[in-house]
Amino acid sequence: MIPPAASQPRVRKHLMVAGQTRAPSPTSRSTVAVQRWVVTVLLISVAFHQRGPLSLWMIWGLLPSLVGVYFCFLR
C-alpha cells in the first residue's frame, strides 16, 4: 500500500503553480511608490533651488514622449 503523501508529486518552489499568487520580491516597487518618489524629488528641487517647474530641461524631458506619441498614434 502507498502512503497518501507519497502519491502526490512534490511541489517545486522555483516553478509557478496555477492558482497560487507569487510572493512579492523584497526589491520590487509598485508604480504608485515610484510616482511618489518622482513627485517628491520634483517638489523638493523646485522648492529648494527656486526654479520654476517649466524650464528648458522640462522641454528636453518631454521630447521623447512626443516622439513616441508620433510613432505610436499619428503615423
Order of alpha helices (4+ residues) and beta strands (2+ residues): alpha-alpha-alpha
